[in-house]
C-alpha cells in the first residue's frame, strides 16, 4: 500500500525557515514526479513545487527564489526547503506522487507563519 508521510510543519515567524519532508513507501520512487501542494483556508489547493524523475523542477511564481524542492531517491524522500516565509505561506502542505494514472497524496502538514 502506498503511503506518503509528511513532516516538518510548524509555527514560524515571518522571515523564518522550515524544511518539510515527505517519506514515500512507493516502489520505483525515482520514476515518479514528486510535488508539494498547499491549501489555505477557503482557497483551492495549489501547486507549490515539483520535481520530475529526471530532475527538472518548477515552482509557483509566489515561491520562486524562496523555496527549493529536492529529492533523495535512495531514501524515497522529497523535501521542501522554505526560506523567507511570509504570512501568506500559511497553509496545509501536501506531498504528491504522480506517474501517469497513479496519483497519491499524503495527509498534509500544517505550516503557520505568524508573529
Phi, psi and omega per residue, in radians:
X1 nan 2.313 -3.118
X2 -1.341 2.327 3.053
X3 -2.350 2.399 2.997
X4 -2.096 2.141 -3.073
X5 -2.106 1.962 3.134
X6 -1.553 2.664 3.041
X7 -2.679 2.883 3.062
X8 1.869 -0.170 3.108
X9 -1.161 2.618 -3.074
X10 -2.927 3.100 2.981
X11 -1.626 2.224 -3.110
X12 -2.438 2.634 3.130
X13 -1.372 2.699 3.055
X14 -0.939 2.418 -3.082
X15 1.561 -0.167 -3.108
X16 -1.431 -3.093 -3.096
X17 -2.285 2.667 3.010
X18 -2.533 2.690 2.979
X19 -2.166 2.095 3.062
X20 -1.607 2.566 3.076
X21 -2.213 2.614 3.075
X22 -2.392 1.947 3.107
X23 -1.645 2.205 -3.040
X24 -1.999 2.260 3.020
X25 -1.712 1.361 -3.117
X26 -2.304 2.335 3.001
X27 -1.303 2.550 -3.108
X28 1.037 0.759 -3.130
X29 -0.917 -0.698 -3.040
X30 -1.131 -0.264 -3.121
X31 -1.582 -0.062 -3.113
X32 -1.634 2.542 2.845
X33 -1.381 2.232 3.137
X34 -1.943 2.470 -3.066
X35 -2.553 2.792 2.985
X36 -2.034 2.304 3.022
X37 -2.072 2.876 3.022
X38 -2.499 2.699 3.106
X39 -2.429 2.048 3.083
X40 -1.598 2.756 -3.141
X41 -0.956 2.260 3.089
X42 1.357 0.079 -3.114
X43 -2.116 2.842 3.089
X44 -1.344 2.695 3.055
X45 -1.168 2.393 -3.096
X46 -2.290 2.621 3.085
X47 -1.266 2.310 3.084
X48 -1.757 -0.892 -3.093
X49 -2.812 2.659 3.131
X50 -2.519 2.663 3.050
X51 -2.377 2.218 -3.086
X52 -1.439 3.047 -3.119
X53 -1.200 -0.327 3.095
X54 -1.824 0.251 2.960
X55 1.624 0.027 3.101
X56 -1.318 2.457 3.138
X57 -2.141 2.680 2.988
X58 -2.550 2.684 -3.022
X59 -2.358 2.634 2.945
X60 -1.139 2.538 -3.120
X61 -0.998 -0.584 -3.060
X62 -1.204 -0.283 -3.095
X63 -2.058 -0.057 -3.130
X64 -1.010 2.340 -3.139
X65 1.489 -0.198 3.131
X66 -2.009 -0.626 -3.096
X67 -1.903 2.595 3.087
X68 -2.374 2.192 3.068
X69 -1.715 2.457 3.087
X70 -2.587 2.870 -3.134
X71 -2.444 2.615 3.046
X72 -2.141 1.731 -3.057
X73 -1.174 -0.434 3.108
X74 -1.224 -0.455 -3.130
X75 -1.858 0.051 -3.092
X76 0.903 0.799 -3.045
X77 -2.349 2.469 3.022
X78 -2.100 2.532 -3.075
X79 -2.137 2.745 2.966
X80 -2.343 1.886 3.050
X81 -1.523 2.134 -3.071
X82 -2.070 2.047 3.120
X83 -2.036 2.862 3.110
X84 0.854 0.866 -3.063
X85 -1.146 2.534 -3.121
X86 -2.106 2.750 3.099
X87 -0.966 -0.569 -3.130
X88 -1.272 -0.090 3.019
X89 -1.452 -0.105 3.129
X90 -1.072 2.173 -3.089
X91 -3.110 2.982 2.893
X92 -1.556 2.236 -3.105
X93 -1.797 2.268 -3.086
X94 -2.038 2.447 3.029
X95 -1.602 2.469 -3.138
X96 -2.338 2.422 3.048
X97 -2.127 2.266 -3.068
X98 -2.408 2.341 2.983
X99 -2.638 1.754 -3.109
X100 1.083 -2.126 -3.108
X101 -1.424 -0.120 3.137
X102 -1.579 2.108 -3.076
X103 -2.479 2.139 -3.051
X104 -2.270 2.595 -3.122
X105 -2.212 2.594 2.958
X106 -1.515 -3.118 -3.074
X107 -1.520 -0.227 3.102
X108 1.686 2.671 3.068
X109 -2.389 2.379 -3.038
X110 -1.462 2.265 2.997
X111 -2.059 2.148 3.124
X112 -2.161 2.162 3.135
X113 -1.949 1.934 -3.061
X114 -2.789 2.581 3.060
X115 -1.623 nan nan
